[in-house]
Amino acid sequence: MNPAGENSVELKVKVININSDKAHEILDKCGILKEYSLFISMVRKYSDEESAIKKAIKECIEKGILADYLKRKGSEVENMLIAEYSYEEDMQVKQEEARQEGIWQGRREGRQEGIILSADIFQMVKKNPDLTNVQIAENLGCSVEDVESTRKMFSI
C-alpha cells in the first residue's frame, strides 16, 4: 500500500544473455547487437594482455565488425571499456580485501573463544577433578576433543 499521494510503478525486465557463444535468436535479428557481442568476445579473448581493448578494436575493424563505428569512436570505446574493467578490477580487489578481513576477524574471534573455553575447562577440572571428559564437554557445550586437548595442554 502506498501512502496517499504517492505513485509507484512495477517493472518486469527480461534479461537476455547476448554473449556470442549463447547464440540467442535476437543476435540474428539485430546485426549491430551481434557485432557488439562479437566485439566483446574479442575483448575477452585478449583480456590477459595489456593492450587487449586496442587489439580487439583493431581486429574488429579488420573483420568488418562495428568497423565504421570503431573507426570513428574507437578511442572513446577504449576509454569506456578501460573504465569498466578498472571498476570491475577495483571491485574484485575490494571483495578480496573484505574476504581477508573476514578471515582475520574470524580467526581472532575463534582464538578468543578458544581461550575462554580453555579457561572454563581448566576451572571445571580444578573444581571437580573427578568429572570425565564427556561430562565436562556436556556441561560446557563443547566437544570431548576440546576437553582432551585442553587437559593435555595444561597437564590436568
C-alpha positions in Angstrom: 0.0 0.0 0.0 1.3 3.4 -0.9 0.7 6.4 1.4 -1.8 8.8 -0.1 -0.5 10.9 -2.9 2.5 8.6 -3.8 2.7 6.9 -7.2 4.5 3.7 -7.9 5.3 1.6 -11.0 6.1 -2.1 -11.1 8.6 -3.1 -13.7 9.5 -6.5 -15.0 12.6 -6.8 -17.1 13.6 -9.8 -19.2 17.4 -10.2 -19.3 18.9 -11.8 -22.3 22.4 -13.2 -22.4 23.9 -11.8 -25.7 27.3 -13.4 -25.4 28.2 -14.6 -28.8 28.6 -18.2 -27.6 25.0 -18.3 -26.4 23.7 -17.7 -30.0 20.4 -16.1 -28.8 18.0 -15.5 -31.7 17.9 -11.8 -31.1 21.5 -11.7 -32.3 20.4 -13.0 -35.7 17.6 -10.3 -35.9 19.8 -7.4 -34.9 23.1 -7.1 -36.8 24.6 -4.3 -34.6 23.9 -6.3 -31.4 25.5 -9.3 -32.9 28.6 -7.3 -33.9 28.7 -5.8 -30.4 28.6 -9.3 -28.9 31.5 -10.4 -31.2 33.4 -7.3 -30.2 33.1 -8.0 -26.5 34.0 -11.6 -27.2 37.3 -10.4 -28.8 38.0 -8.1 -25.9 37.6 -11.1 -23.6 39.8 -13.2 -25.8 42.7 -10.7 -25.3 41.8 -9.9 -21.7 45.1 -11.2 -20.3 47.1 -8.8 -22.5 47.8 -5.2 -21.5 46.5 -3.8 -24.9 43.5 -6.2 -25.1 41.0 -3.5 -26.0 43.2 -1.9 -28.7 43.8 -5.4 -30.2 40.1 -6.2 -30.1 39.2 -2.9 -31.8 41.9 -3.4 -34.5 40.8 -7.0 -35.2 37.1 -6.0 -35.3 37.8 -3.2 -37.8 39.9 -5.6 -39.9 37.0 -8.1 -39.9 34.3 -5.5 -40.5 32.7 -5.9 -37.1 31.4 -2.5 -36.0 34.1 -1.2 -38.3 32.5 2.2 -39.2 31.7 2.9 -35.5 35.0 1.8 -34.2 36.9 3.9 -36.8 35.1 7.0 -35.6 34.7 6.2 -31.9 37.5 3.7 -31.2 39.3 5.8 -28.6 36.0 6.6 -26.7 35.1 2.9 -26.7 38.6 2.0 -25.4 38.3 4.6 -22.6 34.9 3.4 -21.7 36.0 -0.2 -21.5 39.1 0.6 -19.6 37.0 2.5 -17.0 34.6 -0.5 -16.8 37.5 -3.0 -16.4 39.1 -0.7 -13.9 35.9 -0.6 -11.9 35.5 -4.4 -12.1 39.1 -4.9 -11.0 38.6 -2.4 -8.2 35.5 -4.3 -7.0 37.4 -7.6 -7.1 40.2 -6.1 -5.0 37.8 -4.7 -2.5 36.0 -8.0 -2.3 39.2 -9.9 -1.7 40.3 -7.4 1.0 36.9 -7.8 2.7 37.2 -11.6 2.5 40.7 -11.4 4.0 39.4 -9.1 6.8 36.6 -11.5 7.5 39.1 -14.4 7.7 41.3 -12.5 10.0 38.4 -11.4 12.2 37.1 -15.0 12.3 40.4 -16.3 13.4 40.7 -13.6 16.1 37.3 -14.4 17.4 38.0 -18.1 17.3 41.2 -17.7 19.3 39.3 -15.6 21.9 36.6 -18.3 22.2 39.3 -21.0 22.4 41.0 -19.1 25.3 37.7 -18.7 27.1 36.7 -22.3 26.6 40.2 -23.5 27.8 39.8 -21.3 30.9 36.3 -22.8 31.5 37.6 -26.3 31.1 40.6 -25.6 33.4 38.4 -24.2 36.1 35.9 -27.1 35.9 38.6 -29.7 36.2 40.2 -27.9 39.2 36.8 -27.6 40.9 35.6 -31.1 40.0 38.7 -33.3 39.3 36.5 -36.5 39.2 34.5 -35.4 36.2 35.1 -37.3 32.9 35.9 -35.5 29.7 32.4 -36.4 28.4 30.8 -34.8 31.5 32.9 -31.6 31.1 32.1 -31.4 27.4 28.3 -31.8 28.1 28.4 -29.2 30.9 30.3 -26.6 28.7 28.6 -27.5 25.4 31.9 -28.3 23.6 33.5 -31.4 22.1 35.3 -34.1 24.0 38.3 -33.4 21.8 38.3 -29.8 23.1 38.4 -31.1 26.7 41.1 -33.6 25.9 43.4 -31.1 24.1 42.9 -28.6 26.9 43.7 -31.1 29.6 46.8 -32.3 27.7 47.9 -28.7 27.1 47.7 -27.9 30.8 48.7 -31.4 32.0 45.5 -31.7 34.1 
